[in-house]
Amino acid sequence: MGTGTPADGDFGVFLHSLRRSAGLTQEELAQTAGISVRALSYMERGHSRGPQRRTVSALATALRLSPQDARELERLARLGRPRRASTPRALPPVAVPDTVAPQGVPDLLPRAPRGFHGRAAELAAVSRAAGSEAPVCLVVGPAGVGKTALVLHWAHRSRAAFPDGLLYADLRGFGDQGEPALLEVLREFLLALGVPDDRIPESVNGAAALFRSLAAERRLLVVLDNTRDSEQVRPLLPGGRRCVTVVTSRHRLAGLIVTDAARSVAVDVLGPRDATLLLAGVLGPERVDAEPQAARRLADLCGGLPLALRVTAARLAQQPGWSLDAMAAELSDETRRLSLLDVEDTGVRAALRVTLQQLPEPVSSLFAQLGRHPGTHVDRYAAAALADTDPAAAEACLERLAVAHLVTETAPGRWTMHDLVRLYARSLDAGPDALKRVLDHYLATGIAAVAAAEPGTEDCFPLPKGYLPPAAVRAFTDRSAAVAWYAAERDDLVLAVAAAHAAALHERTWRIALTLWPLIVWRVRDGWAPLLRTALEAARADADQHGESRILNVLGWILIEEGRVPEALTHLRAACALASRAGDAVAEANALIVVAMAQAAHGSLDEAAQGCRRAGELARQAGDRRLEKLALQHLARHFADAGQWRQALDTATQALALHDRPGTTDIPRTLLLMVKGEALLGLGHKTEGIRQLDAAAREAESSGYDDGAVRALGALLRVSADAELQARYDAALARVSTRT
């Protein structure tokens, strides 16, 4: 509410009476008319008696005046305007003393933010930028992260460094109220610096030139808040090297860095400690200290976003009887979280909506489609599939979203969203097929990764009906590239399986799970059983017996590795029966190999060897050399476990001869080298045995097969107490122990 009292005069008194009759505060009228509150206050108090015609017109429109009142307001404004001399005369130079009326130090800063906590690193960064030559500091970050609070806190704390004044303008680049005219901002600055209203130029260029001249020898702070783009800022930059300009924006404003050497300070979400301190600043430390775990949970649910934390605190402040734990329980419901983080016209949704409105349609459309992504990270290919476009176009849109702080590039070519931003994206309309498109992208990429990781492998499955092929599929140049993709995408692939299952897209659920089998082989003890049970349920719902058999087979193998052998045998015998009934020799051979593993785990090595021989025969009949090699590998392993070293060595040698890709490696080859090394040691050929085991260990290490590296290095350490071997073993064991 404005506090100025109108002076006894014509224009100011009339304007004041019109505003009061309209029932508007100074803030409301200023916002509607697109002028500053201070300028309006000056008018009502008689300090600015003859505003320009366009300003009077904006006031008349905002007040909804009758034609008669509008004419009267303009007449009174005209009376207060200086009369022009009949002979034009040049204005005196702006720097001479009589141009500026003597007055106190100007201070247009809003009040300092309450409950401000933390941000030590960001405050120090702003101070460093302010201390540089010709300083322009650019404070950037996502909506609601607290950029304005940070800058105002710093500005109030740094008052002593700016003895000639502190200027502030909200440029409203991300609001629904519309941006103020640059001339009005410059007018407010010039009035604050003591320039009489009748001496202010009527053009932006003229007013900007006068402002630069007046600021040239002063030590001023200029804060330009909520800036849309670099162009909006440039006319408002002061002249001279003693002024400091601090600009805040949701955009990165790279143009300002290029043309004005602006130094950027990034503002991110608060850490847990500062987030809980912010809550305590509003609610009081006693209330927060009484429920520390609930306060930490609230900070986590708000994602450390100050705007969300303040809204949460405001709700709790209005309900003294609520516990923090009860509020956390409500926020835990993702379907209600965003609505709970809105208070009147302020909140996370409102801030994000305005940010999104600033972006071109293809960019805002992709943002909505990103809400259908089942995981936490996207690359250009996943984004292209969601938007049904090509990767180059999708990447360009992702970069625009990153500039607007709606996504963050966490690694080259990988973007993610803040949790609350993701929830907002999910609330938008993305069309009916976005989820199917991204699931089919994962299918296509998974098939390509299997082909690169395990060349010569049979196709796991035919593509599902209604398959939506992506415009482009990532190409994998070699096995290491496929391994890197699996490692990066593992969590999102698991989430994709869960999303497909939740959407009852059964034909995609089990297929995506099967594309993970190379990763399952490499990291066999990583808790894959729940994923495979989901896939099994989907394959049965899809009535696909081939898929069911393959899933049962992999699940049985995982259960063996987890020591749940009886349960594994149940699944594996079902897999054998399905494959046999379908006449699928390859699937039956695969199942027999894993059944043999279960039998060996029970100590039935002879039965295991017999099963492997049968699997080898089926593989030869099917002409599948890869599967024949796999059957021989397991047969060799069973011989070695039985201490039958000669049979183990001969079988491993026979299997290695089936390796028809010289210069390449895979897990079966690594395991065969281990068996061969152990067999040679068992036969007394220590030097050659160590050489084979070392080769197996190095192949496992170079390919990322950490479980194999632990096994090979462990076998070596049993015959060679070498410090280097021990260090390699410890490193491989640490990788296995710490991975998730």
Secondary structure by P-SEA (a helix, b strand, c coil): ccccccccccaaaaaaaaaaaacccaaaaaaaacccaaaaaaaaacccccccaaaaaaaaaaacccaaaaaaaaaaaaaaccccccbbbbccccccccccccccccccccccccccccaaaaaaaaaaaaacccbbbbbbbcccccaaaaaaaaaaaaccccccbbbbbccccccccccccaaaaaaaaaaaaccccccccccaaaaaaaaaaaacccbbbbbbccccccccccccccccccbbbbbbccccaaaaaaacbbbbbbbccccaaaaaaaaaaaacaaaaaacaaaaaaaaaaacccaaaaaaaaaaaaacccccaaaaaaaaccccccccccccccccaaaaaaaaaaaccaaaaaaaaaaaacccccccaaaaaaaacccaaaaaaaaaaaaaacccccccccbbbbcaaaaaaaaaccccccaaaaaaaaaaaaaaaaaaaaccccccccccccccccccbbbbbccaaaaaaaaaacaaaaaaaaaaaaaacaaaaaaaaaaaaaaaaaacccccaaaaaaaaaaaaaaaccaaaaaaaaaaaaaaaaaacaaaaaaaaaaaaaaaaaaaccaaaaaaaaaaaaaaaaaacaaaaaaaaaaaaaaaaaaaccaaaaaaaaaaaaaaaaaacaaaaaaaaaaaaaaaccccccccaaaaaaaaaaaaaaaaacaaaaaaaaaaaaaaaaaaacaaaaaaaaaaaaaaccccaaaaaaaaaaaaaaaccc
